[in-house]
Amino acid sequence: MSGNWTTLLSFAFASIGLVWQLRSISEVYFNYGTLVDITVGVSNTISMPGLTVCVPIDNQLPSNLSNHESLAVKQFFSSSSASSSSSYGYLPINFLANLAIEVNISCTVPADELPRLNRSLMWSCDNVVAPKVTIQYTQTGGSIARCTTYFHRKSDEEPLTVFTNNAKDFYILVVKTKKPQIISLFVHNPAQILHISDADTISFSTEEINEMVLSTSKFETNMLPPPYRTACRSYSEFDAGKFGCIFTCWVEETLNRCPVWSILAPAFGNISLPFLIAEDESSSNAPCHVKDKNTCYRKCESPQCKDLFYSTNNVYALEKRSSWSSTNNTHIYIRRPSGAEFKYSYKPQIAPIEYACYVASCLGLWFGVSFINVFQFIVDWVKRFKRKGETRAKPERKLDLSDHRKRQKLSTIASWNNDFVFNPQLMKTELITINRYRDCFKSND
């Protein structure tokens, strides 16, 4: 009786310890916490960033505008309620995209390991990846800019990579203008298309700057999707990544009020809407454009799972002197990162395989259960299940009454055989009796 109580107490103690330990490790695992690994170093290969160059569209008609385009613009302003304004914001965006600008931008890539769209041409920026052209409305001054994004990649595509020892520059830009222009450019994640106001933009005048050198630094983050606490999102359905989600929200909110494109979002050249309309053309009493940006920020608040950040600094600028020839040409050199790159990789605080190991170790610690025991239990259970299935599937044999006598004879023979095989002492006694009778008959004779 005392042995049963000892076994029962041992089992209860082991059960309590197992439940306590499993609960403790499960709380940590199902909290889906994360750890951050920070890697600082210099890589043998460098991913090519995206480069966007924005050129303003003047409020005056360009000199190389065709007669048909010039006439269309004049007719639009003369027939529109926006005739009092000289802003191009009232023109359809697809019309603005086709306007000629008096700026020539030459972008080359000093990296011959990159692929080329046309092998007969050199490694220019637009010959490696087809550029993306957007029309953007700048709220400062209300001007319109045409922005060209080079080396754009989709969110689910890997950036193009180059070797670090082949060249020191990402890009070399040569900007030529007939008259002084303010040019804006920024280096960014190649999976994104940014607005001028949202980027780390550097602006310069072609009249003042003769040569400029920009340095870049790169930061990379890799987060985990739900249920982990980072709760990142791929945003692969948008061309501009996370910013594409925000831009789409702003555009939808604006279209619900007025038939215009949001001034906060870049627009591709196939959009037939303008950025602005006159007040008497609006069908809503509310302002056409979004005032509260936080609504769309909250809608797209999840961080992007894989994101790249580029910081750009102006390290050298050579200004033009009055004694030099009065040209509006500027050379820009965008350097590759010369220092260490920073990579932030998020990983689970407890990985699924680690959690399984913890559970197995708890079972082994408190009940001595091993993998061999579990495997043997599964094998025995499968065999038992198969035996039950065979027993249920075996048909019952019917008794043939006409053969009853034959079955009785076979049963009798079987019993004799059993007696003969399994009762050797009885067989010996019978043989002795037979021998005695035989000896008596011989004596009588």
C-alpha positions, 0 to 999 in steps of 0.5 A: 500500500505504501508503494502505491502512495509513493508512486502517486505522489511522484506522478503528481509532483512530476505533473506539476513540474511539467505543467509549470515548465511548459507554461513558462516556456510557452508564454515566452514563445507565444508572446512572439518576441524578437531579437535583433542581430546587428551586423557591421561590416564591409561586403564584397558586393554592393547592391545598386540603389535607386536614383531619382532626378527631378526637373521642374516644368516651367510655367512658360512654354519650352522653346522646343514645344511643338506647334500642336502642343503649344496650341493645345495649352493655349486653348486649354487656358483660354477655355478653362476657368483656370485661365487666370493662373499660369500653373501647369497643375490644371493640365492633365497629367498625361499631357504634362508627361509629354511636354518637352523639357530643356534639360539633358541628363546623361547618367552612366554606370561605371560597372561593366558587370551589370546587364544591358538591355541593348548590348550595342549601347554603353552602360547608361542608367536607362540601358540597364533597367528601364526608368520610371517617369512620374509627374509630381506636384511640389507644394513649395511654389506650386510647381510641377516636376518630372522625375525619372527613377533609375534602377527601379526594382519590384518589392519581390525582386533582389537589387542588382549587385556590383563588386566593390573593387571595380569602381568607386562611384554608383552613378556619374551624372552630367546635367546640361541645360540651356538656361539655369535650372534647379535640379533635385535628386535623391538616392533611395531604396530601389523598390520604392518611388518617392515624392520629393518632399518625402526623400532625402533630397539634394537640390542645386542650381546648374548656374552655380555648381560646376561639380559635386560629389555625394557620399552614401551610406546604407542601412538594411532591415529585415523584419518578421511578419505576423504573428511576430511583434514586428508585424511587417508587410511585404507591400509587393502589390505596390510599385513603390513599396510601403509608400505606394500603399500611402500614395494609393490611400491619398489618391482614393481619398482625393478622388472621393472628393474631386476628380483630381489626382492627389498633390501628395502622390507621384503620378505616372504619365498615363493619368488623365486627371489634373492635380488642380481644378477651380473651385467652381468645378468642384462637386464637393464643399470639402477641400479636394486634397487630403489635409490629415495625412495620419489616416493613411499613415495608420492604414499602412503603419506596418513596416516593410519586411525588407527595407533599405535606407540610404543617407546622402551627404554633399561632401564636395561642391565646386562652384562656378566662377565668373571668369569661367565660360557661362555654361549651365553644365554640372557633373555629379558623382555619387560615391559608393559607401566607403565605410561599413554597412549596417544590417539589422536582422530580426529573428524570433526570440525562440524559434519553432525548432527550439520550442519543440526541443524545450517541450521534448526536454521537459517530457524527458526530465519529468517523465523520462519520455524519449523519442524511442518511447514515443516511436514505439508507442506509435508503432504499437498503436498502429499495429493494434488499430490494424488488428481491430480492422482485420477482426471486423473485416473477417466474415463469419463462417456458416455451419454445414449441418450435413457435414456434422458427423464428419466434423465429429470424427475429425474432432475425435481423431484430433483428441486422440492425437493430442492424447498421444502427443501430450500424454506420454505416461499414459501411452507407456502404461498401455504398452506395459499392459499389452506386453503382460498379456502377450507374455501370459498367452505365451506361457499358456501355450 
